[in-house]
Amino acid sequence: MSYKLGTRSLQSLSGVHPDMVAVVKRAIEITGVDFTVIEGLRTVERQRKLLNDGKSTTMNSRHITGHAVDMVPWPVDWNDLERFEVMSEAMKTAAEELEIPIVWGGDW
């Protein structure tokens, strides 16, 4: 089955570095699970709020520079870690194909 990025994902990619956008767009073509991009570029103010709310641990987020995206398999089931793994493998494969280095946050 093939998937495509929806309106929400495309909007979330607005302002994201073109290399990261290319990786996400390639990943959706090769993934074994559908996924959505829930956040891309963040303002310093948004990052500060996430930090203050305990949802982030740094003000040195690559989201601020447009070099990071948050994604989840669709439909969202936070407990289905297997689908997250399939999505991460699609991103890593896409990055390798495009020769664009990425660091997958779930590997930290």
N, C-alpha and C positions, 0 to 999 in steps of 0.2 A: 504494500500500500504506500502511496506517496502522499505527502502532506505539503501544505504551503503556509506561509506566515499570514496570520490574520491581521485585521486592522489594528488591534491593540498592540500586537508585537511590532508592527511597522511603526506605529506612533512611539512606542518605547525605544525604538532604535534611532529616533530623531536626535541628531547631535552626537551620536556615537561615532567613534573613529571608523573610517571606511574599511580598514582591515578587519576590525571586529564584526562589522556588518556583513562583510563578505563571508567570514567564517560561519556566522549564524545562518545566513542564507544558504550556504552549501550544506550545513548540518541538517537543515529541515528537509533537504532533498534526499539525504541518505539515511536518516534516522529510522529506527524501528518503532518509535513511539512519537505521537504528536506532542508538541510542546508549545509553550507561550513565553514570550519575553515580558516579564512583569516590570522591569525597571532597567534603564540604561543611564544616561547622563543625569547627574545630580548637581544641584547647586550646593554651595558651601553651607547655606542655611539648612537645606534638607539633610545634609550629612550631619550637621551639628545636632539637629533634632533627633536623628537616629541614634547618635552617640548618647545624648542626654536621656533618651528613652531606654537605653540599654540594648538597642537592636544593632549596634555596631560598636566596635572597640577602638576605632581610629578616626582621626580626621584626615589621614593620609590615604583615602580611598581612591582607587583608580576610576571609580564612577565619576568623580569630580572632573577628571580629564577626558572622560568619554572612552576609556579603555577597559570598561567592565560592563557586564550585563548580568542581571539576575533572571533565571529561567526556571520553569517548572514543567513537568510533563502535564499534558492536558488530556482528560480532565484531572484536576488537582487531587491527589491523594498523598499527603505528606508522609504517610507510612509505607508507601509502596517504593521501597528503596531500589528495587530491581529496575523500575522504569527510569529512575534518576540515573542509574548506572548506564542504561542504554542511551539516554540522552547525552551523558558525558562522553561516552565513546564516540558518538556521532560528532560532537564538537572537536574532540581530539583528532579524529580522522580527518575532518574537514580542514583543521588547522595544518595538519601535516601535508595534506594534498596541496594546499595553497601556500605552503612554506611560510606560514605566519605563526610565530611562537605564541602560545597562550599558556597560562597557568590556570588550572581548574580549581576553583575555590573549595570544592568538595573534597579535594585531596589533602587539604591542610589538616 
